[in-house]
Amino acid sequence: MPAATLTARFARRMVPAALFAGLTLALLPPVVYLASWGVTEQADSYARHFAAAVASAAYDQPRLWRYDVHKVVQATAGHRGQLDIGTVEVRDCAGRLVFSSRELEVGTGRTAGPVGRAPVVVHGHPIATVQVRLDPAGALQATAWIGLLSLALGAALVLVLLRYPTSVVRSQAVELEQALVRLRRAEEGLVAANRDLAGQVQAAVQEVRTLSARVVEVQEEERARIARELHDGVGQALTALQIDLTLAEQQPAVAGEHLRRARRQAAEALLETRQAVADLQPGELQRLGLVGALQALAERFEQRTGVATAFRASGSFAELSASAARALFRILQEALTNVSRHAQAHEVGILLSREAGWVRLRIQDDGRGLPEAVRPGAGLTGMVERARFLGGTARLGASPGEGTWVEVELPLDGPAAPAAPAAPAADERPTVDSPRAAGHTEVPCSARRSP
């Protein structure tokens, strides 16, 4: 039978099925919409209530509220135990998760219901967004009946279409031809992807060579720094000690005074030596673990400088390698040193978290920031190189009068291969990102510019 005749016969026989499918698609969406109309409004109402509760918790601490989880949990306790709430998420203006249902101790955990959103406004500026997803048991029952009806209609449509095998065979032949075309295109794309992958491998090898050379330079710089510290600290103290001992021998009448000075010089030399050893290998990591060591470092910084410092850790870090733990300790040490020297800050927030196989460390202050013309110094360059050598990244965001943040991400299971990295130049330095362009979480959303 000619193809035109087959097509015409198929078209005539498909008229009832086409009408049936058209009516089904025309009537089903309005019914589902009417069944879920009121639930969506309820989700928005819950989101506004949660946003008001979080705003009241953040009113007195507009920068540190995200580290005070107990206060936020207390503020949202009124919704605990409500069975129609599925999940609640509080995200900052960059879209990063700050608090989840598990931390807020609310919600049934089901994520199938409608979503409501509301901004968290403090002092006239939105600082975060609350998302509430409901668990609409009653509405879902109505939806289930509608789904059963749709399933029955679909099954009837399938039975009708199965009566026309000729059209099915013809459509399958067309699909097979199209599949062969797609396969040929996919093969061509695979060849091109292999070429790109070869280029990426070459770039990655070049970057590894560059990083290896830089590691040697960093080692030499560290040795030179230790030599300078020993010369300036321990060396001078020992020289003074030698002079006092010589004077004690030559002037017996005042030997006591010289010996007392010699004892002080010996104590200073011992302190300098212990400090140099501690800089080489932080013992707190072995005694306290990563979280305890970073907590102790933050507490010492607050006691020494008087800058209010909040530390928060979220997740387990038992799988983290010793080299990555040392890198995070050194990076936090360097970042806090920069805060004390340059930031003129009143508050510092530190967040250590684990997300999908990565460890993230974020340090943020409310200081004076950096002028746009200022380039990062050796401290930030060292942070970036430590992170890149372990397969991670380090970024800085700052602008005048709006504070500074440093964010480091390292893989949990060791160095990860970078995706198509460009080989850096020998004098490459990281660029200072604007907090508006890089998601500076403590600046009100309305004050941001597009990157």
C-alpha positions as CSV (number, residue, x, y, z in Angstrom):
1,M,0.0,0.0,0.0
2,P,1.4,3.4,-0.9
3,A,2.7,5.6,1.9
4,A,0.1,8.4,1.1
5,T,-2.7,5.9,1.5
6,L,-1.3,4.6,4.7
7,T,-0.9,8.1,6.0
8,A,-4.5,9.0,5.1
9,R,-5.9,5.9,6.7
10,F,-3.8,6.4,9.8
11,A,-5.0,10.1,10.0
12,R,-8.6,9.1,9.8
13,R,-8.3,6.4,12.4
14,M,-6.3,8.6,14.7
15,V,-9.0,11.4,14.8
16,P,-10.9,9.9,17.8
17,A,-7.6,9.3,19.7
18,A,-6.3,12.8,18.9
19,L,-9.6,14.3,20.1
20,F,-9.5,12.2,23.3
21,A,-5.9,13.2,24.1
22,G,-6.7,16.9,23.3
23,L,-9.6,16.9,25.7
24,T,-7.6,15.2,28.4
25,L,-4.7,17.7,28.1
26,A,-7.2,20.6,28.1
27,L,-9.2,19.6,31.1
28,L,-6.6,18.1,33.5
29,P,-4.4,21.1,34.2
30,P,-7.3,23.3,35.4
31,V,-8.4,20.6,37.8
32,V,-4.9,20.2,39.3
33,Y,-4.5,24.0,39.5
34,L,-7.8,24.4,41.4
35,A,-6.8,21.5,43.8
36,S,-3.5,23.2,44.7
37,W,-4.5,26.9,44.7
38,G,-5.0,27.4,48.4
39,V,-1.9,25.4,49.4
40,T,0.4,27.8,47.6
41,E,-1.0,30.8,49.5
42,Q,-0.5,28.9,52.8
43,A,3.2,28.3,51.9
44,D,3.7,32.0,51.3
45,S,2.0,32.8,54.7
46,Y,4.3,30.4,56.5
47,A,7.4,31.8,54.7
48,R,6.5,35.3,55.9
49,H,6.1,34.2,59.5
50,F,9.5,32.4,59.4
51,A,11.1,35.5,57.8
52,A,9.7,37.8,60.6
53,A,11.1,35.4,63.2
54,V,14.6,35.2,61.7
55,A,14.6,39.0,61.3
56,S,13.9,39.5,65.0
57,A,16.7,37.1,65.8
58,A,19.1,39.0,63.5
59,Y,18.1,42.5,64.6
60,D,20.8,42.9,67.2
61,Q,23.5,41.0,65.4
62,P,23.1,41.8,61.7
63,R,26.5,40.2,60.9
64,L,26.8,37.4,63.4
65,W,23.2,36.0,63.4
66,R,24.1,33.1,61.1
67,Y,26.6,31.8,63.7
68,D,24.1,31.9,66.5
69,V,21.9,29.0,65.6
70,H,20.4,28.6,69.1
71,K,18.9,32.1,68.9
72,V,17.4,31.5,65.5
73,V,16.0,28.1,66.6
74,Q,14.4,29.8,69.6
75,A,12.8,32.5,67.4
76,T,11.2,29.9,65.1
77,A,10.2,27.5,67.8
78,G,6.5,28.5,67.5
79,H,6.2,26.5,64.2
80,R,7.7,23.3,65.7
81,G,5.4,20.3,65.4
82,Q,3.2,21.6,62.6
83,L,2.5,18.6,60.3
84,D,1.7,20.6,57.2
85,I,5.3,22.0,57.0
86,G,7.7,19.9,55.0
87,T,11.0,21.7,54.9
88,V,12.3,25.1,55.8
89,E,15.5,26.7,54.3
90,V,17.2,30.0,55.1
91,R,19.5,31.1,52.3
92,D,21.7,34.2,52.1
93,C,21.5,36.7,49.3
94,A,24.0,34.7,47.2
95,G,21.8,31.5,47.4
96,R,24.0,29.6,49.9
97,L,22.2,27.6,52.6
98,V,22.5,29.1,56.1
99,F,20.0,27.0,58.1
100,S,18.1,23.9,57.1
101,S,15.0,22.2,58.6
102,R,17.3,19.8,60.6
103,E,19.1,22.7,62.3
104,L,15.8,24.6,62.9
105,E,14.1,21.4,64.2
106,V,11.0,22.0,62.2
107,G,9.2,20.2,59.3
108,T,8.3,16.6,58.4
109,G,11.2,16.4,55.8
110,R,8.9,15.8,52.9
111,T,9.7,17.9,49.8
112,A,6.7,17.2,47.5
113,G,4.5,20.2,48.4
114,P,4.2,23.8,47.1
115,V,6.9,26.3,47.9
116,G,6.6,29.7,49.5
117,R,9.3,32.4,49.8
118,A,9.8,35.6,51.8
119,P,12.7,37.9,52.3
120,V,14.3,38.5,55.7
121,V,14.5,42.3,56.2
122,V,16.7,44.0,58.8
123,H,17.0,47.7,59.1
124,G,15.2,48.1,55.8
125,H,17.5,45.8,53.8
126,P,16.9,42.2,52.8
127,I,19.7,40.0,54.1
128,A,18.4,36.5,53.4
129,T,15.5,34.5,52.0
130,V,13.2,31.9,53.7
131,Q,11.9,29.1,51.6
132,V,9.0,26.9,53.0
133,R,7.9,23.8,51.3
134,L,4.7,22.3,52.6
135,D,3.6,18.7,53.2
136,P,0.0,19.0,51.9
137,A,-1.4,15.6,52.8
138,G,-5.1,16.6,52.2
139,A,-4.3,18.3,48.8
140,L,-2.2,15.4,47.8
141,Q,-5.1,13.0,48.3
142,A,-7.2,15.0,45.8
143,T,-4.2,15.1,43.4
144,A,-3.8,11.3,43.8
145,W,-7.4,10.8,42.6
146,I,-6.8,13.1,39.6
147,G,-3.6,11.2,38.9
148,L,-5.5,7.9,38.8
149,L,-8.0,9.4,36.4
150,S,-5.2,10.6,34.2
151,L,-3.5,7.2,34.3
152,A,-6.8,5.5,33.2
153,L,-7.2,7.9,30.4
154,G,-3.6,7.4,29.3
155,A,-4.0,3.6,29.4
156,A,-7.1,3.9,27.2
157,L,-5.1,6.1,24.8
158,V,-2.3,3.5,24.7
159,L,-4.8,0.7,23.9
160,V,-6.3,2.8,21.1
161,L,-2.9,3.5,19.6
162,L,-1.9,-0.2,19.8
163,R,-4.6,-1.0,17.2
164,Y,-2.6,0.6,14.5
165,P,0.7,-1.4,14.2
166,T,1.5,-0.1,10.8
167,S,1.8,3.5,12.0
168,V,3.8,2.3,15.0
169,V,6.3,0.5,12.7
170,R,6.6,3.5,10.5
171,S,7.2,5.9,13.4
172,Q,9.8,3.5,14.8
173,A,11.7,3.4,11.5
174,V,11.7,7.2,11.5
175,E,13.0,7.3,15.0
176,L,15.7,4.7,14.2
177,E,16.9,6.9,11.3
178,Q,17.0,9.9,13.6
179,A,18.8,7.9,16.2
180,L,21.5,7.0,13.7
181,V,21.9,10.7,12.7
182,R,22.3,11.6,16.4
183,L,24.8,8.8,16.9
184,R,26.9,10.1,14.0
185,R,26.8,13.6,15.5
186,A,27.7,12.3,18.9
187,E,30.7,10.5,17.4
188,E,31.9,13.7,15.9
189,G,31.4,15.5,19.2
190,L,33.3,12.8,21.0
191,V,36.3,13.2,18.6
192,A,36.2,17.0,19.3
193,A,35.9,16.4,23.0
194,N,39.0,14.1,22.9
195,R,40.9,16.9,21.2
196,D,39.8,19.4,23.9
197,L,40.7,16.9,26.6
198,A,44.2,16.5,25.3
199,G,44.6,20.2,25.4
200,Q,43.3,20.3,29.0
201,V,45.7,17.5,30.0
202,Q,48.6,19.5,28.6
203,A,47.5,22.6,30.4
204,A,47.1,20.6,33.7
205,V,50.6,19.2,33.3
206,Q,52.0,22.7,32.8
207,E,50.1,23.9,35.9
208,V,51.5,21.0,38.0
209,R,55.0,21.9,36.9
210,T,54.4,25.5,37.7
211,L,53.0,24.7,41.2
212,S,55.9,22.3,41.9
213,A,58.4,25.1,41.1
214,R,56.4,27.5,43.3
215,V,56.4,24.9,46.2
216,V,60.2,24.9,46.0
217,E,60.2,28.7,46.1
218,V,57.8,28.7,49.1
219,Q,60.0,26.3,50.9
220,E,63.1,28.4,50.4
221,E,61.1,31.5,51.5
222,E,60.0,29.7,54.6
223,R,63.6,28.7,55.4
224,A,64.7,32.2,54.9
225,R,62.0,33.5,57.2
226,I,62.9,31.1,59.9
227,A,66.6,32.0,59.5
228,R,65.7,35.7,59.9
229,E,63.6,35.0,63.0
230,L,66.3,33.0,64.6
231,H,68.9,35.6,63.7
232,D,66.8,38.6,64.9
233,G,65.2,36.8,67.9
234,V,67.3,33.9,69.2
235,G,70.6,35.2,67.8
236,Q,70.3,38.6,69.4
237,A,69.2,37.1,72.7
238,L,72.1,34.7,72.8
239,T,74.5,37.5,71.9
240,A,73.2,39.6,74.8
241,L,73.4,36.5,77.0
242,Q,77.1,36.1,76.1
243,I,77.8,39.7,76.8
244,D,76.2,39.6,80.3
245,L,78.1,36.4,81.2
246,T,81.4,38.0,80.1
247,L,80.6,41.1,82.1
248,A,79.8,38.9,85.1
249,E,83.2,37.3,84.9
250,Q,85.0,40.6,84.5
251,Q,83.0,42.5,87.1
252,P,82.4,40.2,90.1
253,A,81.1,43.1,92.2
254,V,78.0,43.5,90.0
255,A,77.8,39.9,88.7
256,G,74.3,39.4,90.2
257,E,72.8,42.1,88.0
258,H,74.5,40.7,84.9
259,L,73.3,37.2,85.8
260,R,69.7,38.3,86.2
261,R,69.8,40.0,82.8
262,A,71.4,36.8,81.4
263,R,68.5,34.7,82.8
264,R,66.0,37.0,81.2
265,Q,67.8,36.8,77.8
266,A,67.9,33.0,78.1
267,A,64.1,32.9,78.8
268,E,63.5,35.1,75.7
269,A,65.7,32.9,73.6
270,L,63.8,29.8,74.8
271,L,60.4,31.5,74.0
272,E,61.5,32.5,70.5
273,T,62.7,28.9,69.9
274,R,59.4,27.4,71.0
275,Q,57.5,29.8,68.9
276,A,59.6,28.9,65.8
277,V,59.0,25.2,66.4
278,A,55.2,25.8,66.9
279,D,55.1,27.7,63.6
280,L,56.7,24.7,61.8
281,Q,54.2,22.2,63.2
282,P,51.1,23.3,65.0
283,G,50.6,20.8,67.9
284,E,47.0,21.8,68.5
285,L,45.9,19.9,65.4
286,Q,47.2,16.6,67.0
287,R,45.8,17.4,70.4
288,L,42.4,19.0,69.6
289,G,41.7,18.0,66.0
290,L,40.8,20.5,63.2
291,V,37.6,22.0,64.8
292,G,39.2,22.3,68.2
293,A,42.4,23.9,66.8
294,L,40.5,26.5,64.8
295,Q,38.3,27.2,67.8
296,A,41.3,27.7,70.0
297,L,43.0,30.0,67.4
298,A,39.8,32.1,67.2
299,E,39.6,32.4,71.0
300,R,43.2,33.5,71.3
301,F,42.7,36.1,68.5
302,E,39.7,37.5,70.4
303,Q,41.6,37.6,73.7
304,R,44.7,39.2,72.1
305,T,43.0,41.8,69.9
306,G,39.6,42.4,71.6
307,V,37.8,41.9,68.3
308,A,34.6,40.0,68.8
309,T,35.1,36.6,67.0
310,A,32.5,33.9,66.3
311,F,33.4,30.4,65.1
312,R,31.0,27.8,63.8
313,A,31.6,24.3,62.4
314,S,29.0,22.3,60.5
315,G,29.6,18.6,59.6
316,S,32.2,15.9,60.2
317,F,35.9,16.3,59.1
318,A,37.3,13.0,60.2
319,E,38.1,12.1,56.5
320,L,40.1,15.3,55.9
321,S,43.9,14.6,55.3
322,A,46.5,16.0,57.7
323,S,48.0,18.2,54.9
324,A,44.6,19.8,54.2
325,A,44.0,20.4,58.0
326,R,47.4,22.1,58.3
327,A,46.6,24.2,55.2
328,L,43.2,25.4,56.7
329,F,45.0,26.1,60.1
330,R,47.7,28.2,58.3
331,I,45.1,30.0,56.1
332,L,43.0,31.0,59.1
333,Q,46.2,32.1,61.0
334,E,47.2,34.3,58.1
335,A,43.7,35.7,57.6
336,L,43.4,36.7,61.3
337,T,46.8,38.2,61.2
338,N,45.7,40.4,58.2
339,V,42.6,41.4,60.1
340,S,44.6,42.5,63.2
341,R,47.1,44.4,61.1
342,H,44.9,46.1,58.4
343,A,41.1,45.7,58.8
344,Q,40.3,47.9,61.9
345,A,37.4,45.5,62.4
346,H,35.0,45.1,65.3
347,E,33.6,41.6,64.4
348,V,35.0,38.6,62.7
349,G,32.9,35.5,61.6
350,I,34.5,32.1,60.9
351,L,32.5,29.3,59.3
352,L,33.9,25.8,58.7
353,S,31.5,23.6,56.7
354,R,31.3,20.4,54.7
355,E,29.4,20.3,51.4
356,A,29.3,17.4,48.9
357,G,32.8,16.1,49.3
358,W,34.4,19.6,49.9
359,V,35.5,21.5,53.0
360,R,34.8,25.2,53.0
361,L,36.4,27.8,55.4
362,R,35.1,31.4,55.3
363,I,36.5,34.3,57.3
364,Q,34.6,37.6,57.2
365,D,35.1,40.9,59.0
366,D,33.3,44.2,59.1
367,G,36.4,46.3,58.8
368,R,37.4,49.1,56.4
369,G,38.0,46.7,53.4
370,L,40.6,47.4,50.7
371,P,40.8,50.1,48.2
372,E,40.2,48.9,44.6
373,A,43.7,49.9,43.6
374,V,45.4,47.7,46.2
375,R,46.7,44.3,45.1
376,P,46.8,41.3,47.5
377,G,50.2,40.8,49.2
378,A,52.2,37.7,49.9
379,G,49.8,36.5,52.6
380,L,46.9,36.1,50.2
381,T,49.1,34.7,47.5
382,G,50.3,32.0,50.0
383,M,46.7,31.1,50.8
384,V,45.9,30.7,47.1
385,E,48.9,28.6,46.5
386,R,48.2,26.3,49.5
387,A,44.7,25.7,48.3
388,R,45.6,25.1,44.6
389,F,48.4,22.7,45.6
390,L,45.7,20.6,47.4
391,G,43.3,20.7,44.5
392,G,41.1,23.6,46.0
393,T,40.5,27.3,45.6
394,A,40.9,30.4,47.6
395,R,39.1,33.8,46.9
396,L,39.1,37.2,48.4
397,G,36.3,39.8,48.3
398,A,36.7,43.4,49.6
399,S,35.8,47.0,49.0
400,P,36.4,50.2,51.0
401,G,34.3,50.5,54.1
402,E,32.4,47.2,53.6
403,G,34.7,44.6,55.2
404,T,36.7,41.8,53.7
405,W,36.1,38.0,53.3
406,V,38.3,35.1,52.4
407,E,36.8,31.8,51.3
408,V,38.8,28.6,50.8
409,E,37.5,25.2,49.5
410,L,39.5,22.0,49.7
411,P,38.4,18.4,48.6
412,L,37.9,15.9,51.3
413,D,39.5,13.0,49.5
414,G,42.7,14.7,48.4
415,P,43.7,16.9,45.4
416,A,41.2,17.0,42.6
417,A,42.1,17.5,39.0
418,P,41.2,21.1,37.9
419,A,38.9,21.5,35.0
420,A,40.7,23.0,32.0
421,P,43.1,25.2,34.1
422,A,45.2,27.8,32.5
423,A,48.9,27.7,33.3
424,P,49.6,30.7,35.6
425,A,52.5,33.0,35.0
426,A,55.4,33.0,37.5
427,D,54.3,36.3,39.0
428,E,50.6,35.7,39.0
429,R,48.7,37.1,41.9
430,P,45.0,36.6,42.8
431,T,42.5,39.3,41.9
432,V,40.6,41.1,44.6
433,D,36.9,40.6,44.0
434,S,34.3,43.1,44.9
435,P,31.9,41.8,47.6
436,R,29.0,42.8,45.4
437,A,30.4,40.8,42.5
438,A,31.4,37.7,44.5
439,G,28.4,37.3,46.8
440,H,29.4,39.2,49.9
441,T,26.9,37.8,52.3
442,E,26.9,40.5,55.0
443,V,26.1,43.4,52.7
444,P,22.3,44.1,52.2
445,C,21.1,42.8,48.9
446,S,19.7,46.2,47.7
447,A,23.2,47.7,48.0
448,R,24.7,45.3,45.4
449,R,25.8,46.0,41.9
450,S,25.8,43.5,39.0
451,P,29.2,42.0,38.3
